[in-house]
Amino acid sequence: MSEPLTKTGNPPPSAPAAPPSAAPSGGPAPAGSGRGRLHRRLRRLLPAAGALILLALPFYAEAFWLRAGLFAMAAAIGAIGLNLLTGSTGQLSLGHSFFLAVGAYGYCLFAGDPDGTTTGWGLPPLLAMVLAVALAGVAGGLFSPIAGRLRGAYLGIATLALIFIGQHVLFNAKDLTGGFNGRPVPVLEFLGLSFDNEKTLVAGVPFTAVEKLWYLGLVLLAAGALFAVGVLKSRPGRAMNAIRDHRIAAGVMGIPVARYRGAVFVLSSMYAGLAGVLLALVFQRTVPGYFGISLALTYLAMIVIGGLGSVGGAVLGAAFVTLIPQILTRYSESLPLISAPGTGGVAPGEASELLYGAAVVAAVLFLPGGLVRLPLVLRMRRQARRRTKTS
């Protein structure tokens, strides 16, 4: 059978053959490939491996590292609360340390003074812990009408006043707070378990207060992180993000902006109160000078370095900011330009503050998403280089 002719009398040109598809040499592995399956398995195994390591640390690590880890856990709990307020809702707060003080001193007040030198009610320690967190929430609730109507620098200045008021009370209400020297912290006890320094053998390893508190800190941090993730993934979390991104549009959509701001401020205060209780249990003594403006600024550095609006970012930022001075102090004799406190040169505390400042500037300029987005940024750059090589 002859081919049909065109108007010019020639047969129509045949369609060009499709070139064979070239397999990508440097791109990301397909979802069904062996490398893709391996990546998925690693992502599933890494959290489980990390949890096992954290559970096993008290059996192998020194007390110094466990205590440093407890400080990081307490800071992470407080940073999660501040990130819900500042990172997810867009409300600047400079008074976070005030609510940590409310939680720490509230626990001491409710549980009583073991020395009998300050005012205490002698309630069961577990109940005192719950009431201390609730007291921090009540303090946040009293301030929530202001937090619901102010925003930006105005709210920051208003919350800054809380620190000055708190410092005045802590230093002068000596019967309640112990004044400049602070007050001792009662030992936490519940269900026959006492978190004191009396040695308890567990699998042949003597457990003292720091080992026992390690598992308490893990439970509190995990519970706080899971609750915050649940809030952010639910309708309230979407409303908080809408208020942060465009409060006028959020109000037009029917979101009660002032009510949400006030509610998140209360929730953030309760997280800070819980962090204050854990800090008090680790320190075993509450001191007013610790809960000043420097601590509030440190918490802001945590969420900026770790990543605003991210629960994981709050945990990473808290670990970074809390562990750096501990490590510098531990190895000050081995590190260049770092000297032990009081011996001249750059002290570990001063060096850590310089690192905080440099980390905040670097995060703002080069990594706006914080440390939590660093793996994603590195992966995207690696994929871009691979595409450039294959093109």
Buried (B, 14 or more C-beta within 10 A) or exposed (E): EEEEEEEEEEEEEEEEEEEEEEEEEEEBEEEEEEEEEEBEEEEEEEEEEEEEEBEEBBEEBEEEBBBBBBBBBBBBBBBBBBBBBBBBBBBBBBBBBBBBBBBBBBBBBBBBBEEEEBBBEEBBBEEBBBBBBBBBBBBBBEBBEBBBBBBEEEBBEBBBBBBEEBBEBBBEBBEBBBBEEBBBBBBBBEEEEBBBEEEEEEEEEEBBBBBBBBBBBBEBBEEBBEBBBEBBEEEBBEBBBBBBEEBEEBBEEEBBBBEBBBBBBBBBBBBBBBBBBBBBBBBEBBBBEBBBBEBBBBBBBBBBBBBBBBBBBBBBBBBBBBBBBBBBBBEBEEBEEBBEEEEEEBBBEBBBBEBBEEBBEEBEEEBEBBBBBBEEEEEEEEEEEBEEEEE
